[in-house]
Amino acid sequence: MGTWMATIRFPDGTERYARYSTVVAAVVSNLYTTFHVEHHRAEPTGEPLPTFPARPRAPIDELIPVVISHAPDDNHWYAVYCPRRCMVLGPTSPHRCWRIQATSDLAHGTVHRLRHLSRLRGRGLCGAPVLDAPLPYRRYESWWGEEEPEPQPARTDIFAEWTSPDMCRECLLLVLDQAE
């Protein structure tokens, strides 16, 4: 079909709408305030809300955790919205969440016991020192699908942990900036 409507839900109950592409399996449009239903299919309508991608990102404490779902099956995932840029920073796809889990470890930091995403032994993405023993998080995959050399952790949407006091938000933002 090409595109479906995605709904972005904010903690205060506000909803915004966007287009979700089945071709790239991601949110691909700006946000809208309204939608209409035609032939049993919802579609964002009106003028898209302006975005300001060149503005500096808001401080971490001002970023807003959101939940994104898309039709027709109402799959959902967690993401982060930047009020200064007026846009979702990401992840714009549930597949991106799984890709993060397939390419990153999760480890306790040596200071304050925060959990950090890590791709280098001994360092979180944010540069903080981490313990060498990773937590059960990473799922190993090959080009041909999941590899299971041993039982693997469940698929985990790490952005659902945005508000956890023991999760390093800086690591979460840095993983969004890295190429897949």
C-alpha positions as CSV (number, residue, x, y, z in Angstrom):
1,M,0.0,0.0,0.0
2,G,2.9,2.4,0.5
3,T,2.0,4.7,3.4
4,W,-0.2,4.4,6.5
5,M,-0.9,6.9,9.3
6,A,1.4,7.0,12.3
7,T,0.2,8.5,15.6
8,I,2.7,10.1,17.9
9,R,1.4,10.2,21.5
10,F,2.9,12.7,24.0
11,P,2.9,12.1,27.8
12,D,0.3,14.9,28.3
13,G,-2.2,13.1,26.0
14,T,-1.6,15.2,22.9
15,E,-1.5,13.3,19.6
16,R,0.2,14.3,16.4
17,Y,0.1,12.4,13.1
18,A,2.6,11.6,10.4
19,R,3.0,9.3,7.4
20,Y,4.6,5.9,7.9
21,S,6.1,4.3,4.8
22,T,6.0,0.5,4.4
23,V,8.7,0.8,1.8
24,V,11.3,2.1,4.2
25,A,9.4,1.0,7.4
26,A,9.7,4.4,9.0
27,V,8.0,7.7,9.8
28,V,8.7,9.8,6.7
29,S,6.8,13.1,7.1
30,N,6.5,16.1,9.4
31,L,3.9,16.0,12.1
32,Y,0.3,17.1,11.5
33,T,-2.4,18.1,14.0
34,T,-5.3,16.6,12.2
35,F,-6.3,13.6,10.1
36,H,-9.3,12.4,8.2
37,V,-10.6,9.0,7.3
38,E,-11.4,8.1,3.7
39,H,-12.4,4.6,2.6
40,H,-11.7,3.2,6.1
41,R,-8.1,4.6,6.0
42,A,-6.8,7.4,8.1
43,E,-4.5,10.0,6.6
44,P,-2.8,13.1,8.1
45,T,-4.4,16.2,6.7
46,G,-3.9,20.0,6.6
47,E,-0.6,21.7,6.6
48,P,2.3,20.0,8.3
49,L,3.7,21.6,11.4
50,P,6.9,23.5,10.8
51,T,10.2,21.9,11.8
52,F,13.5,23.5,12.6
53,P,16.2,20.9,12.1
54,A,19.1,23.4,12.1
55,R,18.3,24.6,15.6
56,P,20.4,23.2,18.4
57,R,18.9,20.2,20.1
58,A,17.1,21.0,23.4
59,P,18.9,19.9,26.6
60,I,18.4,16.3,27.5
61,D,15.9,17.2,30.4
62,E,13.7,19.1,27.9
63,L,13.4,16.3,25.4
64,I,10.0,14.5,25.5
65,P,9.5,10.7,25.4
66,V,6.8,9.8,22.9
67,V,5.1,6.6,21.7
68,I,4.7,6.1,18.0
69,S,2.3,3.6,16.5
70,H,1.3,3.0,12.9
71,A,-1.7,1.6,11.1
72,P,-3.0,-0.9,10.2
73,D,-1.6,-3.2,13.0
74,D,-1.0,-0.5,15.7
75,N,2.7,-1.7,16.2
76,H,4.3,0.8,18.6
77,W,7.7,1.9,19.7
78,Y,9.2,4.6,21.9
79,A,11.0,7.6,20.6
80,V,12.2,11.1,21.7
81,Y,10.7,14.5,20.5
82,C,12.7,17.7,20.5
83,P,10.6,20.8,21.3
84,R,13.2,23.2,20.0
85,R,13.4,21.5,16.6
86,C,9.7,20.6,16.7
87,M,10.5,17.1,15.4
88,V,10.9,13.5,16.5
89,L,14.7,12.8,16.9
90,G,14.1,9.1,16.6
91,P,14.0,6.3,16.3
92,T,11.6,6.7,13.5
93,S,11.2,3.0,13.1
94,P,10.8,-0.1,15.3
95,H,13.4,-1.8,13.2
96,R,15.9,0.8,14.2
97,C,15.3,-0.2,17.9
98,W,16.0,-3.8,17.0
99,R,19.1,-2.7,15.0
100,I,20.4,-0.9,18.1
101,Q,20.0,-4.0,20.1
102,A,21.9,-6.1,17.5
103,T,24.8,-3.7,17.4
104,S,25.2,-2.5,21.0
105,D,25.9,-3.9,24.4
106,L,24.3,-2.6,27.6
107,A,26.6,-2.3,30.6
108,H,26.7,-0.7,34.0
109,G,28.9,2.3,34.4
110,T,31.7,2.2,36.9
111,V,30.4,5.5,38.4
112,H,26.8,6.0,39.6
113,R,25.8,2.6,38.2
114,L,24.1,4.1,35.2
115,R,23.4,1.7,32.3
116,H,25.2,2.7,29.1
117,L,25.0,1.5,25.5
118,S,28.4,0.4,24.5
119,R,30.2,-0.7,21.3
120,L,33.7,-0.6,22.6
121,R,34.9,-2.7,25.5
122,G,35.2,-0.6,28.7
123,R,33.4,2.6,27.3
124,G,29.9,3.7,26.9
125,L,28.9,5.6,23.8
126,C,29.0,8.7,25.9
127,G,32.6,8.0,26.9
128,A,31.9,6.9,30.4
129,P,33.8,3.9,31.7
130,V,31.7,0.8,31.9
131,L,32.2,-2.7,33.5
132,D,33.5,-5.4,31.1
133,A,30.5,-7.7,31.8
134,P,27.6,-6.6,29.6
135,L,24.0,-7.0,30.9
136,P,21.6,-9.3,29.1
137,Y,20.5,-7.1,26.2
138,R,22.3,-7.6,22.9
139,R,20.8,-9.9,20.3
140,Y,23.1,-11.3,17.7
141,E,21.9,-11.4,14.1
142,S,23.4,-12.4,10.8
143,W,22.5,-11.3,7.3
144,W,20.3,-14.3,7.0
145,G,18.3,-13.6,10.2
146,E,18.8,-14.1,13.8
147,E,21.7,-16.3,15.0
148,E,21.1,-18.2,18.2
149,P,24.4,-19.6,19.5
150,E,22.7,-19.7,22.9
151,P,19.4,-18.3,24.3
152,Q,19.1,-14.6,23.5
153,P,17.4,-11.8,25.4
154,A,14.0,-10.7,24.3
155,R,13.7,-7.9,21.8
156,T,13.9,-4.7,23.8
157,D,12.9,-1.2,22.9
158,I,15.7,0.6,24.7
159,F,14.0,4.0,24.3
160,A,11.2,2.8,26.6
161,E,13.9,3.3,29.3
162,W,14.2,7.0,28.6
163,T,12.7,8.0,31.9
164,S,14.5,5.3,34.0
165,P,16.8,7.1,36.5
166,D,19.5,4.5,35.8
167,M,19.6,4.8,32.0
168,C,22.2,7.1,30.3
169,R,20.1,9.4,28.1
170,E,23.3,10.7,26.4
171,C,24.0,7.2,25.1
172,L,20.5,7.0,23.7
173,L,20.9,10.2,21.8
174,L,24.4,9.3,20.5
175,V,23.1,6.0,19.2
176,L,20.6,7.9,17.1
177,D,23.3,10.0,15.5
178,Q,25.3,6.9,14.5
179,A,24.9,5.5,11.0
180,E,23.2,2.1,10.8
